[in-house]
Amino acid sequence: MSKIVILHNPRCSKSRAALALLQERGIEPEVVDYLATPPSTHEIERILGKLDLPPRALMRRDEPDYAELNLDDPSLSRAQLVAAMQEHPRLIQRPIVLANGKAAIGRPPENVLSIL
């Protein structure tokens, strides 16, 4: 099995549940606290590609930063939206698990099992 990485927020119940789900199956993923170590714009683009999603689909639209940064503005480019996620990682959905050349958002946590 390839390396498994979880972009994790330890304060998020869904993120903790996805990590526990992996560990219950004997999987010890590389845990990346993406708030402390935000992914680069290149990495965000790579994740979007694996998920086959546009940038806004990876964003937490209920975060105050989303409204404050006016990220609903349809004139914003893909690059601008990705840069906003890199600069404000709280905007990124969590958790995200990367495994076997694929990615899954752990909402619900069981979603991550589909890529193992």
C-alpha positions as CSV (number, residue, x, y, z in Angstrom):
1,M,0.0,0.0,0.0
2,S,1.3,3.5,-0.8
3,K,1.8,6.1,1.8
4,I,-1.4,7.5,3.2
5,V,-1.6,11.1,4.3
6,I,-4.4,12.9,6.1
7,L,-4.8,16.6,6.1
8,H,-6.0,16.9,9.6
9,N,-7.5,19.4,12.0
10,P,-7.3,18.0,15.5
11,R,-10.1,20.3,16.7
12,C,-12.5,18.9,14.1
13,S,-14.7,15.9,15.1
14,K,-15.0,14.6,11.5
15,S,-11.2,14.8,11.1
16,R,-10.6,13.0,14.4
17,A,-13.2,10.4,13.4
18,A,-11.5,9.8,10.0
19,L,-8.1,9.4,11.7
20,A,-9.6,6.9,14.2
21,L,-11.3,5.0,11.4
22,L,-7.9,4.6,9.6
23,Q,-6.1,3.6,12.9
24,E,-8.8,1.1,13.7
25,R,-7.9,-0.6,10.4
26,G,-4.2,-0.7,11.4
27,I,-3.3,2.2,9.2
28,E,-1.0,4.9,10.6
29,P,-1.2,7.7,8.1
30,E,1.2,10.6,7.9
31,V,-0.8,13.3,9.8
32,V,-0.4,16.8,8.5
33,D,-1.9,19.6,10.6
34,Y,-2.8,21.7,7.5
35,L,-3.6,24.7,9.7
36,A,-0.1,24.8,11.0
37,T,1.5,23.7,7.7
38,P,-0.8,24.8,4.9
39,P,-0.6,23.0,1.6
40,S,1.1,24.9,-1.3
41,T,-1.0,26.2,-4.2
42,H,0.5,23.4,-6.2
43,E,-0.6,20.8,-3.7
44,I,-4.1,22.2,-3.5
45,E,-4.3,22.0,-7.3
46,R,-3.1,18.4,-7.1
47,I,-5.8,17.6,-4.5
48,L,-8.5,19.3,-6.6
49,G,-7.4,17.2,-9.6
50,K,-7.5,13.9,-7.6
51,L,-11.0,14.9,-6.3
52,D,-12.1,16.2,-9.8
53,L,-13.6,19.2,-8.1
54,P,-13.6,23.0,-8.7
55,P,-12.0,25.1,-6.0
56,R,-15.2,26.3,-4.4
57,A,-16.3,22.7,-3.8
58,L,-13.3,22.2,-1.6
59,M,-14.1,25.4,0.4
60,R,-15.9,25.7,3.7
61,R,-18.4,28.3,2.7
62,D,-19.6,28.8,6.3
63,E,-16.2,30.0,7.4
64,P,-16.1,33.8,8.2
65,D,-13.1,34.2,5.9
66,Y,-15.2,33.0,3.0
67,A,-17.6,36.0,3.3
68,E,-15.0,38.5,4.4
69,L,-12.8,37.7,1.4
70,N,-15.9,37.9,-0.9
71,L,-15.1,34.4,-2.3
72,D,-18.6,34.1,-3.8
73,D,-17.5,36.7,-6.4
74,P,-18.0,34.9,-9.7
75,S,-15.2,37.0,-11.3
76,L,-12.5,35.4,-9.1
77,S,-10.3,33.1,-11.1
78,R,-9.4,29.5,-10.2
79,A,-5.9,30.8,-9.2
80,Q,-7.3,33.4,-6.9
81,L,-9.5,30.8,-5.2
82,V,-6.7,28.4,-4.7
83,A,-4.4,31.2,-3.4
84,A,-7.2,32.1,-0.9
85,M,-7.2,28.5,0.4
86,Q,-3.4,28.5,0.7
87,E,-3.4,31.8,2.6
88,H,-6.4,30.9,4.7
89,P,-6.3,27.1,5.2
90,R,-9.4,27.2,7.5
91,L,-11.3,27.5,4.2
92,I,-10.3,24.0,3.2
93,Q,-12.7,21.1,3.8
94,R,-11.5,18.6,6.3
95,P,-10.2,16.0,6.6
96,I,-8.7,15.1,3.2
97,V,-7.1,11.7,2.9
98,L,-4.6,11.0,0.1
99,A,-3.9,7.3,-0.8
100,N,-3.1,5.2,-3.8
101,G,-3.0,8.2,-6.2
102,K,-6.5,9.3,-5.1
103,A,-8.1,11.7,-2.6
104,A,-11.2,11.7,-0.5
105,I,-12.9,14.2,1.7
106,G,-13.8,12.6,5.0
107,R,-17.4,14.0,5.3
108,P,-18.6,11.6,6.4
109,P,-15.4,9.9,7.7
110,E,-16.3,6.6,6.0
111,N,-15.7,8.3,2.6
112,V,-12.0,7.8,3.1
113,L,-12.4,4.0,3.0
114,S,-13.2,4.2,-0.8
115,I,-9.6,5.1,-1.7
116,L,-7.8,2.5,0.4
